[in-house]
Amino acid sequence: MKKTSDALYTHRNTVLYRIRRLQEDFAIPMEEPSQHADLLLGVSLILFESKGPDFFLRAPKNEA
């Protein structure tokens, strides 16, 4: 959770709140590990379509 919070420049509790809201609003059962892969794939496809393939090749700003 710390890496996620740091990468988003957001407090840990804010990240937890947003995850909980996603679970509630979209009925995402995050307790099931198989759902993690489905969610990651879905978000990746959306980013690929909206940002293009180069989005995945760039290093994060804080690691470059």
Secondary structure per residue as TSV (DSSP state, phi and psi in degrees):
chain	resnum	aa	ss	phi	psi
A	1	M	-	360.0	-33.1
A	2	K	H	-63.4	-43.2
A	3	K	H	-61.8	-40.7
A	4	T	H	-64.3	-46.8
A	5	S	H	-60.3	-44.7
A	6	D	H	-64.7	-42.8
A	7	A	H	-64.4	-32.8
A	8	L	H	-92.0	-2.4
A	9	Y	T	53.0	46.4
A	10	T	-	-134.5	148.2
A	11	H	-	-66.1	147.3
A	12	R	H	-53.6	-44.1
A	13	N	H	-64.4	-32.9
A	14	T	H	-66.3	-42.3
A	15	V	H	-62.3	-45.6
A	16	L	H	-61.6	-40.4
A	17	Y	H	-62.6	-45.2
A	18	R	H	-65.5	-38.8
A	19	I	H	-62.8	-44.5
A	20	R	H	-62.0	-41.0
A	21	R	H	-64.6	-40.3
A	22	L	H	-61.1	-42.4
A	23	Q	H	-60.9	-44.3
A	24	E	H	-71.9	-46.7
A	25	D	H	-69.9	-34.8
A	26	F	H	-113.3	7.6
A	27	A	T	52.3	49.8
A	28	I	-	-94.4	115.0
A	29	P	-	-80.8	86.8
A	30	M	T	-71.9	-7.6
A	31	E	T	-73.6	-19.5
A	32	E	S	-94.1	116.2
A	33	P	H	-56.6	-31.4
A	34	S	H	-64.2	-27.5
A	35	Q	H	-70.6	-27.7
A	36	H	H	-61.8	-46.0
A	37	A	H	-64.8	-41.5
A	38	D	H	-61.8	-43.3
A	39	L	H	-66.1	-44.4
A	40	L	H	-60.9	-43.4
A	41	L	H	-63.3	-43.9
A	42	G	H	-62.0	-45.9
A	43	V	H	-65.4	-40.4
A	44	S	H	-61.9	-41.0
A	45	L	H	-65.5	-40.0
A	46	I	H	-63.3	-44.6
A	47	L	H	-64.3	-40.0
A	48	F	H	-61.5	-44.2
A	49	E	H	-69.6	-37.9
A	50	S	H	-87.3	-33.6
A	51	K	H	-105.6	-20.2
A	52	G	-	92.0	166.2
A	53	P	G	-65.6	-25.6
A	54	D	G	-65.0	-21.4
A	55	F	G	-57.0	-36.1
A	56	F	G	-83.0	-10.5
A	57	L	T	-95.3	-15.8
A	58	R	S	-80.4	141.7
A	59	A	-	-77.8	146.6
A	60	P	-	-58.6	148.7
A	61	K	T	-58.3	-37.6
A	62	N	T	-80.0	-6.5
A	63	E	T	-112.2	-7.1
A	64	A	-	-78.6	360.0
